[in-house]
Amino acid sequence: MSDRDQFKLEKAQVQSLKAIIGPKAHSSSPAVEAIAGIMPVEIRIRELCGREFLRIMAKDDSHYLTAFNGPVC
């Protein structure tokens, strides 16, 4: 995901959360995410990449995906 696309996704997430929970107009993005109990997009993406990497590395050594020795993300 490009930085530009990630920024757009983060912006849409915060705008949606603001519409749902109705905070003050000038509330910061981290404050809105904390109030809503939602992880920031960047952290969520890293978490998903880490989980996928561990899932792949847990496969049998004969699996074609485990032949790759570098990070997935």
C-alpha angles and dihedrals in degrees: 000000000000121000090246093054091046090052090051091049092049091049092050091048093052093045090051092048091049090052091050102044097029103219124173114293094250099048113135121246094243090051093051091048091049093049091049093045092235123141117232114261094246093055092045091052091050091048092051092047091050092050092049092049091052091047091053094045091051091061121104114281090244092061112108094231094060091060087076109088101186132085117283096221 
